[in-house]
């Protein structure tokens, strides 16, 4: 997270905080609803207890976990592992708010850029990522093992923590 362990969005009442082991059952509900190949309890437990690169957060509304996001912070690059919302809370731009918080956290941790893979068929997610400054950088052929779908690799540069433009990311002009 940023300067404290909890961030509250005064406009929406959304609370962002670090994920804890006791959150995993709630995360699994979101995971099964959002993905065709959901992660297991053991995978999340390993991320939270053994992977020192892993940083995971939850998004709560009125005390209920409604979304979560994770990344690996390696050297100066953040690699998004997953980001998901309960279906009933999609379409409110709260996925965008969750991504904003993940990007802000990455910048706070000193990351200079952020990357992710997204299904080539998932144009809704791709549009969100483009809006936040991500740009396509290649594909991973047959990346998704459920149907061998290709993944689009996307990257965005992160401004220094606290600088203007953090919410939108920035596009590298090289």
N, C-alpha and C positions, 0 to 999 in steps of 0.2 A: 504494500500500500504506500501511501505517501508519508507525511510527517507523523501520522498516528496510525493506530491499527484499524480505525474505522473512519470512513468518509461518508457523510450524509449529503445527499442532493436535496437542497431545500425546496426546489420546484416540484419534485416528484415524491419525496419521502423515501426514495430508495437508499438503502444502506449498503455500503461496500466494505467488506472486511476479509481478513485472511481466512482461508479454508482450514477447518480443523478435522481431525479424524472422525469425530462424532457427526460431522456433516455428510459423511460418505453415503449413508442410506438415502438421504434426500437428493444427493448428486446423482445417484444411480437411477432414480426415477426420471430425472431430466435426461440423463444419458440414453436411457432406453426409449424415451419419447423422441429424441432428436436424431439419433444415429442408427443406421442399419447394422453397424458393427460396434456396439457399445463397449466401452472399457469395463473391466471387472472391478469388483471391490478390491481385490488384491493389487491391481494396477494402480488405483488411486492411493491405496495404503503405502505402496512402494514409493510413489512420487512424493508423498508427504513426509515419509520417514527416512528414505535412503538416498534420494536424488537431491544433492545440495544445489543443483542448478534450477530446480523446479520452484516456481512461485505460482500459487493458486489463490484465487479470490472467489467469494460468493457475493451475490446480489440478493438482498432481502427486501421484502415489502411487508410491513406490519409483522415482522418477526418470522416470516415464511421465506425460505430460500426459493427463489424463482429463476435464478440463473447462476452461471459460474463461468469462469475463464481461467486458463492456465497458460503458462509459458515456461520456457527454459531460458535463463539469463546466462549466456556463455560469452566470456570476454566482454565485447561491447555490442553483441547482437542478441536480440530477443527472438526466440522461435515460438510462435503460438502453437500450443499443442491442441487446445480445444476451447471452444466458446459456444455456449448454448443457453437457451431460455426455455422454460415451460411453454408449451404451445399456446396456452390461453393468454399469455402475456406478450406474444409476438405481434408485430404490426403497430406498436406504440412508440417506436424508435428507441426502445430500451436496450435492444441489442447494440445499437449505436452507442448508447450511454455506457454500456458494459465495455465495449471496445475502447472508448475514450479513457475509461479508468485503467484498463490494462496498459494502454499506451503511456498514460501518465505515470503509472508505476514503473514501467520499463525505463522511461526517461529519468525518474527519480533514482533508479538503481544504476544509472550511468550508461545505459545502453544508447548507442548511436543510431541503430537501425533495427527494424523489426520485419520478420518474414513469416510466411505461412503457406500452406498448401490448401487449395479449395478445389472441389470437384469442378470439372469443366462445364458440367450441366447446371451448376448452382449459380445462376446469374444473379439472383437476389443478393446472395452473400458477396459476389464479386462487385456488384454495384456499390454496396456499402463500403467495401475495402477501397475501391477507387475514390469514393467520396472522402475517405480518410487519408488519402495521399499514397495508397499502395499502387504499384504499377506491375504489370506482368513482367516476368523475367525468365520464362521458360516453362516447360512441362515435364512432368514425371510420367512416363508411359506406364500404363497398367498399375498405377500406384495403389488404388483401392482394391483390396483382395476380395471383396464381396462380389464385384462385377467386372473387375479389371479396368475400371474407368480411369482415364488420365486425370492427373491433378495439375492445375495451373499454379505455378510458384509465383508468389507476389512479394514485393519488398516495399518498404517505406522508410524514409529517413526520419529520425526523431529529433526535434529541437532539444536544446539543453533544458533541463527541468526548470520550470518557472518562466521560460521565455514565451513571447507571443507566438501564437499559431500552434501550440501543442495539441489543441483539440482536433485540428484538421490534419496534423502531420505536415510533411512538406515533400515536394517532389524534388529529387536530385536533378540539377540542371547540367550535369556533366555531359 
